[in-house]
Amino acid sequence: MTRRMLSGVIGLAMISTSCANLEVGNTSRLDLIQKRGELNCGVSGKIPGFSFLRSDGSYEGLDVDICKAMAAAILGSSEKVQFRPLTAPERFTALKTGEIDILSRNTTVNLSRDAVGGNGVTFGPVIFHDGQGVMVKKKTGIKNLNDLANSDICVGSGTTTEQNLNDAFQERNLSYKPIKYQDLNQVVAGYLQDRCKAMTSDKSQLAAARSSFQKPDDHIILKTVLSKEPLAPASIGGDQRLEDAIRWVIYALIAAEEFEITQNNIDSKLIEAKENPSKMSIRRFLGIDGGLGKKLGLENDFIVKIIKSTGNYGEIYNRHLGQNSSVSIKRGLNNTYKKGGVLIAPPLN
Ligand SMILES: N[C@@H](CCC(=O)N[C@@H](CS)C(=O)NCC(=O)O)C(=O)O
């Protein structure tokens, strides 16, 4: 055997070993979810428009529909979800201990949460671009952060909000006292009971909280934006198959809006695509050609199942945060790139 042939054999042996390792390393929570037949999704349960527990025991909101879309893709039915209400300080532990498979709870992506040396979780694509805001009572006449110097401010603990608040006041050389609470309802109660001059949180949460006040017009959300709060679903780090599934479910929701495929027209789009072999990109998208689903460990028609269950991203947004919803937040950045926003899905091919 020549030296070259020998190195070829060794190379092959190495490849086959690494393939074997790949197979072992390939076990994923995705298999566990499919075996269990149910997805455990961590939510807040207290934020109208995002995840809110209704009086009949069901959950609704954008974060909730992300869980439902995942269940439709992974299990074929958006009904197969167990929702777990979690406080902000509990959420990452719930992911790490396996109590939940996916966290879909107004959670901001940042380096410390993502990195192995930090919280070690991994994030899907951003589903809502938010920013931190401050709400005050109109009668106080407070217009900006300078007016809040030496004030008590109500804030949720275990959040990015806490740190941003500290940074914003430090940068301005102002002092303040944080009054910390475990969840949004407590922050709101503290604020309404005048335990603090202002409350701070993601602007979406402030809008949601204000929508439930008896006199929403008595409160204003200051123009100041303290930070970027890109909210995204998260899963345990190091599980690429689950991470990939989450990533492409979100991209499918965004791409369906780009393709103008909706809950109402999906059946006719499917017939049209089946009858028309030249509609390559739509045929791949709807699982007729290309085997995209199988590459993720899902059914090839996983996107059809998602859209039938929840509609596309725009439909989800309008249902929970659109003009006719109780929260009503302008789409702004959370629109597709074709309509002036920053949402864009890489090609599904
Ligand atoms: N997006 C921020 C803040 C999110 C957050 O959880 N905020 C508090 C509000 S003060 C909260 O617990 N909200 C929902 C709840 O009370 O269930 C983060 O990821 O840290």
The ligand as a MOL file (V3000), in Angstrom:
LIG
                    3D

  0  0  0     0  0            999 V3000
M  V30 BEGIN CTAB
M  V30 COUNTS 20 19 0 0 0
M  V30 BEGIN ATOM
M  V30 1 N -37.3410 41.8080 27.6790 0
M  V30 2 C -36.7830 41.9490 28.9780 0
M  V30 3 C -37.8300 42.1840 30.0730 0
M  V30 4 C -38.8730 41.1650 30.0710 0
M  V30 5 C -39.6230 40.9330 31.3700 0
M  V30 6 O -39.7400 39.7780 31.7160 0
M  V30 7 N -40.1430 41.9470 32.0690 0
M  V30 8 C -40.8810 41.8210 33.3260 0
M  V30 9 C -41.6710 43.0860 33.5360 0
M  V30 10 S -41.2440 44.0640 34.6030 0
M  V30 11 C -41.8690 40.6960 33.3450 0
M  V30 12 O -41.7130 39.8000 34.1210 0
M  V30 13 N -42.9190 40.7130 32.4870 0
M  V30 14 C -43.9260 39.7170 32.3320 0
M  V30 15 C -44.5420 39.1190 33.5360 0
M  V30 16 O -44.6780 39.7600 34.5420 0
M  V30 17 O -44.9550 37.9650 33.5090 0
M  V30 18 C -35.9260 40.7530 29.3260 0
M  V30 19 O -35.8330 39.8130 28.5380 0
M  V30 20 O -35.3140 40.7450 30.3860 0
M  V30 END ATOM
M  V30 BEGIN BOND
M  V30 1 1 1 2
M  V30 2 1 2 3
M  V30 3 1 2 18
M  V30 4 1 3 4
M  V30 5 1 4 5
M  V30 6 2 5 6
M  V30 7 1 5 7
M  V30 8 1 7 8
M  V30 9 1 8 9
M  V30 10 1 8 11
M  V30 11 1 9 10
M  V30 12 2 11 12
M  V30 13 1 11 13
M  V30 14 1 13 14
M  V30 15 1 14 15
M  V30 16 2 15 16
M  V30 17 1 15 17
M  V30 18 2 18 19
M  V30 19 1 18 20
M  V30 END BOND
M  V30 END CTAB
M  END
